[in-house]
Amino acid sequence: MVTNQLAMKSGYKKTEIGIIPDDWEVRNLGDISDIKTGPFGTALHQRDYVRSGTPIITVEHLSENGVIHQNLPLVSDQDKKRLKKYQLKENDIVFSRVGSVDRNSLITKRETNWLFSGRLLRIRLETSNVNPIFLSYFLHYEPTKRRIRIVAVGQTMPSLNTQILKNFHVAFPKKNKEQFFICQILSNTDKLIEQTKKIIEKKKNIKKGTIQALLTGKIRLNEFDKKWKSILLGEIFTIFTGKTKSKYIIEFSKYLIMDMGSISSEGKNIAHKYTNYDGDLLQFGDLVMPKDSLVASHYEEGNIIGKTAFIDKNNRYVLGDHVYVLRSKNSSVDPLFLSYLINSYSVNIQIRKKATGSAQIGINKKTVEEQTVIIPTEIKEQSAIAKIFSDMDSEIKELESKRDKYIMIKNGMMQKLLTGEIRLT
């Protein structure tokens, strides 16, 4: 659990799960809590779900930040009464029993008297010596989750049972005050992370609304004329594709490969494969569009067909396979504006609808060339609109960096606090 340096310090001891402070304790979960499996399938069927009633939590609703309240199945009052022994209390912890066995959530007042499904295990502390919030953080600590994955049974589908959890070791300070201080610090960091996530989501929604308004002409920039024109992408861009660069991949070399895995579902450049191959170099202003998708549906989440990533540097990216390059033919269009336009829902859905195939769907070059878009006639207006979106992206990126920094800080604090490497009393 703790670095080897601590083994040389006085005040620490070696235990079944690593080096911990002398005044910490290691116990089996079964010694400090009651552990119960959810109702078997014979006790509750999907046909028992109703439109209005008591929620039942299943694996999909577990997260590190508590229970997810979307798309909860509901059961009737009659079933709630019948399944009374599966009702939850505040400070219970519910664990995934199959599959993602390290997933678990702490139950709050909001979920009190809800039910838990047969795919979950419920942990209910039976001692006041352990703070349930501390235990929840301890169970979300990555080395703890790793130990859970190791003790799970089953090869194709890992699973837990009450006996495995009863024998699972946990460590905690004997002093409740120290547990409380640890929880307070980690909880404050969680609040910062959640607040930042909410701001990011709000900014993304504002951006979506702004894109919808500006790219459909509902809102106009007053300094420009009112003229927009309809044009085919083939009139604006030369469109071509590349070949695989898989045999040229060399980690941390000079160039990045732009292939199907280099474009996110939001149209962001997420290239991560390096190469020293210096042919097929992309130019500043090129747009890279996936022509194939591994998903089988035009509307399925993760479908990246038609999304475009903007190339923002010369001699940095190499063209790979399964993507088209859209290279501007003249200076009458702003490629950055076109990337936002093509990534907008109204245009992107038109492209995806024209994809063909079953196991893997794709679009041909002619489909892209014949896609109609409506753009301002003045390139200055295109650039002004693109700058608005670009500034929004920069703000969102800055917030995402802040969020990631908070998460990294929290992980570092968990390493120090949940092992006793740093003491608060």
C-alpha positions in Angstrom: 0.0 0.0 0.0 2.7 2.4 1.0 6.2 3.1 -0.4 9.1 1.0 0.9 10.6 4.1 2.6 7.9 3.9 5.3 8.9 0.5 6.3 12.1 2.0 7.6 10.2 4.6 9.7 9.2 4.1 13.3 5.4 4.2 13.9 4.6 1.9 11.0 3.9 -1.8 10.7 3.7 -4.5 8.1 0.2 -6.0 7.5 -1.6 -8.3 5.1 -2.2 -5.3 2.7 1.1 -3.4 3.1 2.7 -0.9 5.5 0.3 1.2 7.6 0.7 3.3 10.7 0.9 1.5 14.1 -2.4 3.1 15.2 -4.3 1.9 12.1 -6.2 -1.3 12.0 -6.8 -4.0 9.4 -10.1 -5.8 9.5 -12.1 -8.1 7.2 -15.2 -6.4 5.8 -17.3 -9.3 7.2 -16.1 -8.4 10.8 -17.4 -4.8 10.6 -20.4 -5.0 8.2 -23.4 -6.9 7.1 -23.1 -7.9 3.4 -26.1 -9.0 1.4 -26.8 -10.0 -2.2 -29.7 -8.4 -4.1 -32.8 -10.3 -5.0 -32.5 -13.3 -7.3 -34.0 -13.0 -10.7 -37.0 -15.1 -9.6 -37.9 -12.5 -7.0 -37.8 -9.5 -9.4 -38.3 -9.5 -13.2 -38.1 -6.8 -15.8 -41.8 -7.1 -16.4 -42.3 -6.0 -12.8 -41.0 -2.5 -13.6 -43.6 0.3 -13.6 -43.7 3.9 -14.7 -44.1 5.4 -11.2 -42.7 3.9 -8.1 -39.6 3.2 -6.1 -36.2 3.2 -7.9 -34.1 0.1 -8.0 -30.3 0.6 -8.4 -28.3 -1.6 -10.7 -24.7 -1.7 -11.9 -25.2 1.0 -14.6 -26.1 3.5 -11.8 -22.9 3.2 -9.8 -20.2 5.9 -9.9 -17.4 7.2 -7.7 -19.4 10.3 -7.1 -22.5 8.5 -5.9 -25.6 6.9 -7.5 -26.5 8.1 -11.0 -30.2 9.1 -11.0 -30.9 8.8 -14.8 -32.8 5.9 -16.3 -33.7 4.2 -13.1 -36.1 1.2 -13.2 -39.1 1.6 -10.9 -41.1 -1.0 -8.9 -44.6 -0.7 -7.4 -45.4 -0.1 -3.7 -46.5 -3.7 -3.5 -43.1 -5.0 -4.7 -41.3 -2.5 -2.5 -43.1 -4.0 0.5 -42.4 -7.5 -0.7 -38.7 -6.8 -1.1 -38.4 -4.8 2.1 -35.2 -6.6 3.1 -33.5 -5.2 0.0 -34.2 -1.6 0.9 -31.2 0.7 1.3 -30.2 3.0 4.1 -28.1 6.1 4.2 -24.4 5.2 4.3 -24.8 1.7 2.8 -22.3 0.9 0.1 -23.5 -1.0 -3.0 -21.0 -3.0 -5.0 -21.2 -4.4 -8.5 -21.4 -8.2 -8.2 -20.6 -9.1 -11.8 -18.5 -7.5 -14.6 -17.0 -4.3 -13.3 -16.6 -5.7 -9.8 -14.7 -2.6 -8.5 -17.6 -0.3 -9.1 -19.4 0.9 -6.0 -21.3 3.9 -4.6 -22.2 5.3 -1.2 -25.9 5.7 -0.5 -27.1 9.1 0.6 -30.3 10.4 2.0 -31.7 10.8 -1.5 -31.5 7.0 -2.1 -32.8 5.9 1.3 -35.5 3.2 1.0 -34.6 2.6 -2.7 -33.9 -1.0 -3.7 -30.8 -2.7 -5.0 -30.8 -5.3 -7.8 -29.6 -8.9 -7.9 -26.5 -7.7 -9.7 -25.3 -5.8 -6.6 -24.0 -6.5 -3.1 -24.8 -4.2 -0.2 -22.4 -3.4 2.5 -23.9 -2.0 5.8 -21.5 -1.1 8.5 -22.2 -2.5 12.0 -19.7 -0.5 13.9 -19.2 3.1 14.8 -15.4 2.7 14.6 -15.4 3.1 10.8 -16.7 6.2 9.0 -18.8 5.0 6.0 -17.5 7.9 3.9 -13.9 6.9 4.7 -14.7 3.3 3.8 -16.2 4.5 0.5 -13.0 6.5 -0.4 -10.9 3.5 0.6 -12.8 1.2 -1.7 -12.4 3.7 -4.6 -8.6 3.9 -4.0 -7.0 2.3 -7.1 -4.8 -0.2 -5.2 -7.9 -1.4 -3.3 -9.8 -1.7 -6.6 -6.9 -3.7 -8.0 -7.1 -6.1 -5.0 -10.8 -6.5 -5.6 -10.3 -7.4 -9.2 -7.7 -10.0 -8.2 -9.9 -11.8 -5.7 -12.9 -11.9 -8.1 -13.8 -15.3 -9.5 -14.5 -16.3 -13.1 -12.5 -15.8 -16.2 -14.9 -14.6 -18.9 -17.0 -12.6 -16.4 -15.4 -11.7 -13.1 -17.8 -11.8 -10.1 -18.0 -11.3 -6.4 -20.0 -13.0 -3.7 -20.7 -12.3 -0.1 -18.0 -14.6 1.1 -15.3 -12.9 -1.0 -16.3 -9.5 0.3 -16.5 -10.8 3.9 -12.9 -11.9 3.7 -11.7 -8.7 2.0 -9.2 -6.7 4.1 -9.6 -3.0 4.7 -7.5 -0.6 6.7 -8.5 2.5 8.7 -7.3 4.8 11.4 -8.5 3.8 14.9 -9.2 7.5 15.6 -12.6 8.6 14.2 -11.2 12.2 14.1 -8.5 11.2 11.6 -11.0 9.4 9.4 -13.2 12.5 9.5 -10.4 14.9 8.5 -9.4 12.6 5.6 -13.0 12.5 4.4 -13.3 16.3 4.7 -10.2 17.0 2.6 -11.1 14.5 -0.1 -14.8 15.6 -0.1 -13.7 19.3 -0.6 -11.6 18.2 -3.6 -14.6 16.2 -5.0 -16.7 19.3 -4.7 -14.2 21.3 -6.8 -14.1 18.6 -9.4 -17.9 18.4 -9.6 -18.3 22.2 -9.7 -15.8 22.3 -12.6 -17.6 19.5 -14.4 -20.9 21.4 -14.2 -19.3 24.6 -15.5 -17.8 22.6 -18.4 -21.2 21.0 -19.2 -22.8 24.4 -19.1 -20.2 26.0 -21.4 -20.6 23.1 -23.8 -24.4 23.6 -23.9 -23.9 27.3 -24.5 -21.6 26.5 -27.4 -24.1 24.0 -28.9 -26.8 26.7 -28.7 -24.5 29.3 -30.2 -23.5 27.0 -33.1 -27.1 26.3 -33.8 -27.9 30.0 -33.8 -25.0 31.3 -35.9 -24.8 28.4 -38.4 -28.5 28.6 -39.2 -28.7 32.3 -39.5 -31.0 32.8 -36.5 -28.4 35.2 -35.1 -26.4 37.3 -37.5 -23.2 39.4 -37.0 -24.4 42.9 -37.7 -21.1 44.2 -39.3 -21.6 41.8 -42.2 -24.1 41.7 -45.1 -26.9 39.2 -45.1 -25.7 37.1 -48.0 -25.1 33.4 -47.6 -24.8 30.8 -50.4 -25.3 27.1 -50.9 -22.3 25.2 -52.1 -21.1 21.6 -52.5 -18.1 20.5 -50.4 -16.5 19.2 -53.7 -16.5 22.8 -55.0 -14.6 24.0 -51.9 -12.2 21.1 -51.2 -10.0 18.6 -53.0 -10.8 15.3 -51.2 -8.5 12.3 -51.0 -7.4 9.6 -48.7 -4.2 7.9 -47.5 -2.7 4.5 -46.8 -2.0 2.7 -43.5 1.1 3.8 -41.6 0.9 1.0 -39.0 4.2 -0.5 -40.0 5.9 2.9 -39.5 4.7 3.5 -35.9 7.6 4.4 -33.6 6.7 5.7 -30.1 7.5 9.4 -29.4 9.0 10.2 -32.8 8.6 13.3 -34.9 5.1 13.0 -36.5 1.6 12.0 -35.4 -0.6 9.8 -37.6 -4.1 11.0 -38.5 -6.2 7.9 -38.9 -9.7 6.8 -37.9 -8.7 6.7 -34.2 -7.3 10.2 -34.3 -10.7 12.0 -34.4 -13.1 12.1 -31.4 -16.9 12.0 -31.6 -16.8 15.8 -31.0 -14.5 16.3 -34.0 -11.4 16.9 -31.9 -7.8 16.0 -32.9 -6.8 13.2 -30.5 -3.9 11.7 -32.5 -1.7 9.5 -30.4 0.3 7.3 -32.7 3.8 8.5 -33.6 5.9 7.9 -36.7 9.2 9.0 -38.4 7.5 8.5 -41.8 7.8 11.9 -43.6 5.5 11.3 -46.6 1.9 12.3 -46.9 2.4 15.3 -44.5 -0.7 17.3 -43.8 -0.9 21.1 -44.2 -2.3 23.8 -41.9 -6.0 24.2 -42.6 -6.6 20.6 -43.8 -9.7 18.9 -42.4 -9.4 15.2 -41.6 -12.7 13.2 -41.8 -13.2 9.5 -40.9 -14.8 7.7 -43.8 -15.5 4.5 -41.8 -16.9 3.7 -38.3 -16.7 0.5 -36.3 -20.2 1.1 -34.9 -23.1 -0.5 -36.8 -25.6 2.3 -36.6 -25.9 5.7 -38.2 -27.1 7.1 -34.8 -25.1 5.0 -32.4 -22.9 6.8 -29.8 -19.3 6.7 -31.0 -20.1 7.1 -34.7 -17.4 9.4 -35.9 -18.2 9.4 -39.6 -18.4 12.9 -41.0 -16.7 14.5 -38.0 -13.7 16.7 -39.0 -10.5 17.5 -37.1 -8.8 20.8 -38.0 -5.0 20.5 -38.7 -3.5 23.5 -36.9 0.2 22.9 -37.8 2.3 22.3 -40.9 4.7 19.3 -40.9 3.3 17.8 -37.7 0.8 15.2 -38.9 1.0 12.3 -41.4 -2.1 11.1 -43.3 -3.2 7.5 -42.4 -6.0 5.3 -43.6 -9.8 5.2 -43.2 -9.9 9.0 -43.4 -10.5 11.6 -46.0 -8.5 14.9 -46.2 -10.5 17.9 -47.2 -8.0 20.5 -48.6 -9.2 23.9 -49.5 -9.0 24.7 -53.3 -9.0 28.5 -52.8 -8.9 31.4 -50.3 -12.6 32.1 -50.4 -13.4 29.9 -47.5 -12.1 29.6 -43.9 -11.4 25.9 -43.2 -11.8 26.4 -39.5 -15.3 27.7 -40.0 -16.1 24.7 -42.3 -14.9 22.3 -39.7 -17.4 23.7 -37.2 -20.1 23.7 -39.8 -19.5 20.1 -40.9 -19.3 19.0 -37.2 -22.7 20.7 -36.5 -25.6 18.3 -35.9 -27.6 19.5 -38.9 -24.7 18.8 -41.4 -23.2 15.8 -39.7 -26.4 13.9 -39.5 -27.0 14.4 -43.3 -23.6 12.8 -43.9 -24.1 9.9 -41.5 -27.5 9.1 -43.0 -25.8 8.4 -46.4 -23.3 5.9 -44.9 -23.7 2.3 -46.0 -22.7 -1.1 -44.7 -23.6 -3.5 -41.8 -20.8 -4.6 -39.5 -18.9 -1.5 -40.4 -20.5 1.5 -42.1 -18.8 4.0 -44.3 -19.2 6.9 -46.8 -17.7 7.2 -50.2 -15.8 10.2 -51.6 -18.7 11.2 -53.9 -21.1 11.4 -50.9 -18.7 13.9 -49.3 -18.2 15.9 -52.5 -22.0 16.2 -53.0 -22.8 17.3 -49.5 -24.4 20.7 -49.6 -23.5 23.4 -47.0 -24.7 27.0 -46.6 -21.9 29.5 -45.9 -21.6 33.3 -45.6 -20.3 34.8 -48.9 -17.8 36.9 -47.0 -14.8 35.0 -45.7 -14.5 37.7 -43.0 -17.8 36.6 -41.6 -16.8 33.0 -41.7 -13.6 33.8 -39.8 -15.5 35.9 -37.3 -17.9 33.1 -36.5 -15.1 30.5 -36.3 -13.3 32.8 -33.8 -16.3 32.8 -31.6 -16.4 29.0 -31.5 -12.6 28.8 -31.2 -12.6 31.1 -28.2 -15.4 29.0 -26.6 -13.3 25.8 -27.2 -10.3 27.5 -25.6 -12.3 28.3 -22.5 -13.7 24.8 -22.3 -10.2 23.3 -22.8 -8.8 25.5 -20.0 -11.6 24.3 -17.7 -11.0 20.7 -18.6 -7.3 21.1 -17.8 -8.3 22.5 -14.4 -10.6 19.6 -13.8 -7.9 17.1 -14.7 -5.5 18.9 -12.4 -8.0 18.6 -9.5 -8.4 14.9 -10.3 -4.6 14.4 -10.3 -4.4 16.3 -7.0 -7.1 14.1 -5.5 -5.4 10.9 -6.6 -2.2 12.1 -5.0 -3.9 12.9 -1.8 -5.6 9.5 -1.7 -2.2 7.9 -2.1 -0.9 9.8 0.9 -4.0 10.0 3.2 -5.5 6.5 2.7 -2.2 4.8 3.5 -1.3 6.9 6.5 1.8 8.3 4.7 0.6 11.7 5.7 -1.1 12.0 9.2 -3.7 14.6 10.1 -3.7 14.1 13.9 
